[in-house]
Amino acid sequence: MKKIRVFNNIKRIVIKIGTNVLTTENNRLDTSIIEHIVEQISWLVEKKNKEVIIVTSGAIAAGMQILGWEKRQKKLNMLQAAASVGQSRLMRTYERLFREEGLNVGQILLTRDVFIDPERKKYARDTLLTLLKYKVVPIINENDSVAVEEIKFGDNDILSSFVVDLVDADMLILLSDVDGVYTEDPKKNKGEMIKEVKNIKDLEKIVNIGLPSEKGVGGIKSKIEAAKFVTSKGKYCIILNGRKNWVLKKLIEGEEIGTIFYPQ
C-alpha cells in the first residue's frame, strides 16, 4: 500500500519544467505535454487555490528547431540567438494554453545579478507577488539572450531554487524526464529509486551519476544542489517525472510519487 503524504499547509509552489520534459527528441516543443502540464497547474490554481510560479526551460531548444539546428551549439552568441528566437515561441505556447484554461500569464526574464542587488531583488519580488495577487501565472526563464558568464545561473534548477527563496514559496517541484533520484543512472542501469531524503548528505555518493543531456545543462547534480538550497531554507523539494500523466495532481492529493526532500 502506498504511503500518503500530506501537504495541507502548502500554498505557494514554484514548478521548474526541464527542457527534456518540454521538447521532443528533434527539439520541437512537445505541445501535448505542455498542454497537460498547463492543465494540471490550472487545476492547482483554480481548484486547489494554490499560487504557482513556473520556471521554464526550453527556449534554446525551441530556437534550435526554428533555426534548423540538430545539435546544441557551443558558442555563446549562437545560444543567445537561439534563446531569443525560441523564447517568443515558448511564451506564445504557454499563453495560448493557459488562456484556454481561463488564466493569464506574465513573462519575467532574470539573471543572477537581480538576486545580488537588494533594490532589483525587491522589485522582482514585488512584481511576482503582484502577479500572484491578480491570479496571473508568472513564467520565469533565465535571460539567456543577453546573459554572460558572470551573471548566468547556468541552469534553471538553480534559478528555481533562488525563486523559492525570493517569494518565500513553500515547495519547489522539479519536473524532469525521470521519476526521481536513483542509486544508479536510470537511463543506463536499473537502480533503486530513493523516495525520501531527510539528510541530503546521504546523496553525496550519487550526486554525479546523471550527466546532462545534449539539450539540458544540469543533470541530477544541479537538482540535488537546488534541493539542498531550498531545504536549508525550510522548504520542501520534490523531483517528479513531468512526462507522466497527472503527476502534480497525484502529488497534491497525497500519492507517494517522486523523490521528496524534507526541510532541513
C-alpha positions as a printed Julia matrix, in Angstrom:
264×3 Matrix{Float64}:
  0.0    0.0     0.0
  1.33   3.42   -0.99
  2.21   5.87    1.72
  0.13   9.04    1.82
  1.9   12.38    2.04
  0.07  15.37    3.46
  0.68  18.86    2.11
 -2.2   20.71    3.77
 -0.1   23.78    4.52
  1.38  24.14    1.03
  0.15  27.39   -0.51
  2.82  28.81   -2.82
  4.64  26.49   -5.24
  7.48  27.02   -7.7
  7.42  24.5   -10.55
 10.52  24.14  -12.71
  9.96  22.41  -16.06
 13.03  20.93  -17.74
 13.95  21.03  -21.41
 13.63  17.26  -21.8
 10.07  17.46  -20.49
  9.06  20.29  -22.83
 10.64  19.1   -26.07
 10.75  16.09  -28.34
 13.92  14.34  -29.45
 14.14  16.56  -32.54
 13.92  19.75  -30.46
 10.31  20.59  -31.23
  8.14  21.83  -28.41
  6.01  18.93  -27.25
  2.7   20.78  -27.14
  0.77  17.75  -25.91
  2.99  17.5   -22.82
  2.93  21.26  -22.26
 -0.85  21.26  -22.58
 -1.16  18.54  -19.94
  1.17  20.37  -17.53
 -0.8   23.57  -18.06
 -4.0   21.66  -17.34
 -2.56  20.4   -14.05
 -1.24  23.82  -12.99
 -4.61  25.37  -13.81
 -6.21  22.72  -11.58
 -3.83  23.7    -8.77
 -4.72  27.37   -9.14
 -8.46  27.1    -9.76
 -9.48  24.05   -7.75
 -6.87  23.88   -5.0
 -6.34  27.62   -4.53
 -2.56  27.34   -4.87
 -0.24  30.11   -6.01
  2.03  28.76   -8.75
  5.14  30.24  -10.32
  6.67  28.47  -13.32
 10.39  28.43  -14.08
 10.64  27.12  -17.61
 13.45  25.81  -19.75
 13.07  25.07  -23.44
 13.78  28.42  -25.14
 17.12  27.4   -26.63
 15.77  24.01  -27.74
 12.76  25.69  -29.36
 15.08  28.14  -31.08
 17.24  25.29  -32.34
 14.22  23.82  -34.09
 13.27  27.14  -35.68
 16.84  27.75  -36.85
 17.22  24.21  -38.16
 19.98  23.09  -35.8
 20.14  19.41  -34.94
 22.65  19.83  -32.12
 23.11  22.4   -29.36
 25.76  24.93  -30.35
 28.72  25.76  -28.12
 29.35  29.41  -28.99
 27.64  31.86  -26.65
 26.33  34.11  -29.42
 24.69  31.11  -31.13
 22.98  30.02  -27.91
 21.83  33.58  -27.25
 20.36  33.82  -30.74
 18.52  30.52  -30.29
 17.17  31.68  -26.93
 15.92  34.92  -28.47
 14.07  33.1   -31.25
 12.8   30.27  -29.07
 11.62  32.31  -26.07
  8.87  34.05  -28.04
  7.56  30.74  -29.4
  7.69  29.19  -25.94
  5.71  32.05  -24.39
  3.13  32.07  -27.18
  2.54  28.39  -26.46
  2.1   28.94  -22.73
 -0.11  31.98  -23.25
 -2.44  30.17  -25.64
 -2.78  27.07  -23.47
 -3.35  28.95  -20.2
 -5.86  31.25  -21.9
 -7.85  28.17  -22.91
 -7.95  27.29  -19.18
 -9.12  30.81  -18.29
 -5.81  32.04  -16.82
 -3.39  34.77  -17.84
  0.41  34.56  -17.75
  3.21  37.06  -17.22
  6.76  36.69  -18.54
  9.76  37.51  -16.36
 13.37  37.07  -17.55
 16.01  37.05  -14.82
 19.78  36.95  -14.41
 21.8   36.22  -11.29
 22.59  39.89  -10.61
 18.91  40.51   -9.84
 19.34  38.39   -6.7
 22.52  40.19   -5.67
 21.34  43.81   -5.87
 18.9   44.44   -2.97
 16.84  47.02   -4.86
 16.45  44.92   -8.0
 15.67  41.89   -5.86
 12.89  43.8    -4.11
 11.39  44.93   -7.42
 11.45  41.38   -8.76
  9.75  40.06   -5.63
  7.11  42.8    -5.68
  6.33  42.1    -9.33
  5.91  38.37   -8.75
  3.69  38.85   -5.7
  1.54  41.37   -7.58
  1.04  38.9   -10.42
  0.0   36.21   -7.93
 -2.39  38.65   -6.26
 -4.19  39.09   -9.58
 -4.21  35.32  -10.22
 -1.72  35.61  -13.06
  0.73  32.72  -13.52
  4.3   34.12  -13.66
  6.54  32.32  -16.13
 10.24  32.82  -15.44
 13.26  31.97  -17.53
 16.88  32.99  -17.41
 17.51  35.9   -19.77
 19.71  33.74  -22.0
 19.69  36.11  -24.96
 21.75  38.71  -23.04
 23.24  36.81  -20.09
 27.01  36.35  -19.98
 29.06  34.02  -17.81
 29.36  36.45  -14.9
 25.58  36.8   -14.46
 24.34  33.4   -15.6
 22.79  30.78  -13.37
 23.78  28.2   -15.95
 20.83  26.01  -15.08
 17.18  26.62  -14.28
 17.26  24.17  -11.37
 19.43  26.67   -9.51
 17.36  29.63  -10.73
 14.16  27.98   -9.48
 15.67  27.42   -6.03
 16.52  31.13   -5.84
 12.94  31.98   -6.84
 11.62  29.83   -3.97
 13.63  31.92   -1.54
 12.73  35.18   -3.3
  8.96  34.73   -2.94
  9.07  32.6     0.23
  7.39  29.67   -1.51
  6.56  26.5     0.42
  7.7   23.97   -2.13
  9.88  23.52   -5.22
  8.76  20.9    -7.74
 11.37  19.9   -10.33
  9.73  18.29  -13.36
 12.26  16.08  -15.11
 12.17  13.12  -17.52
 13.0   10.64  -14.73
 10.77   9.5   -11.87
 13.1   10.74   -9.13
 16.59  10.25   -7.72
 18.06   6.77   -8.2
 21.03   4.93   -6.74
 22.18   4.38  -10.35
 21.7    6.4   -13.54
 18.17   5.22  -14.55
 18.92   5.81  -18.23
 21.77   3.29  -18.08
 21.19   0.93  -15.16
 18.1   -0.06  -13.21
 18.94   1.33   -9.8
 16.63   1.77   -6.84
 14.62   4.96   -6.58
 15.1    6.98   -3.41
 11.64   8.06   -2.26
 12.58  10.26    0.69
 15.65  12.3     1.58
 15.83  13.53    5.15
 19.59  14.13    5.19
 20.89  15.42    1.88
 24.45  14.39    2.77
 23.33  10.81    2.17
 23.3   11.58   -1.57
 26.93  12.68   -1.85
 27.99   9.38   -3.41
 25.44   9.57   -6.24
 25.47  13.29   -6.96
 27.42  12.9   -10.22
 25.69   9.85  -11.69
 23.3   11.64  -14.03
 25.06  13.63  -16.72
 23.22  16.41  -18.56
 21.6   15.62  -21.89
 22.55  17.38  -25.11
 19.62  19.76  -24.71
 19.91  20.34  -20.96
 22.78  21.57  -18.84
 22.06  20.4   -15.31
 21.56  16.71  -14.73
 20.77  15.25  -11.31
 23.67  17.16   -9.73
 22.04  20.56  -10.19
 18.71  19.19   -8.94
 20.31  18.0    -5.73
 22.06  21.36   -5.38
 18.7   23.1    -5.79
 17.12  20.76   -3.24
 19.96  21.41   -0.8
 19.4   25.16   -1.06
 15.62  25.18   -0.62
 15.59  22.6     2.18
 18.18  24.7     4.03
 15.56  27.47    3.89
 12.95  25.2     5.49
 11.13  24.31    2.25
 10.16  21.07    0.52
 11.67  19.98   -2.79
 10.28  17.18   -4.95
 11.54  15.66   -8.2
  8.83  14.23  -10.45
  8.6   12.84  -13.97
  6.85  15.64  -15.85
  6.14  13.44  -18.86
  3.82  11.15  -16.89
  0.09  11.73  -16.51
 -1.28  13.83  -13.66
  1.87  13.79  -11.52
  1.13  17.19   -9.98
 -2.44  16.21   -9.17
 -1.33  12.89   -7.68
  1.31  14.62   -5.58
 -1.02  17.24   -4.1
 -3.69  14.62   -3.47
 -1.2   12.71   -1.33
  0.15   9.91   -3.51
  3.72   8.84   -2.81
  5.46   9.59   -6.08
  8.84  11.04   -6.98
 11.66  11.85   -4.58
 10.85  14.23   -1.74
 13.49  16.25    0.09
 12.33  17.32    3.54
 13.15  20.71    5.09
 16.47  20.52    6.94
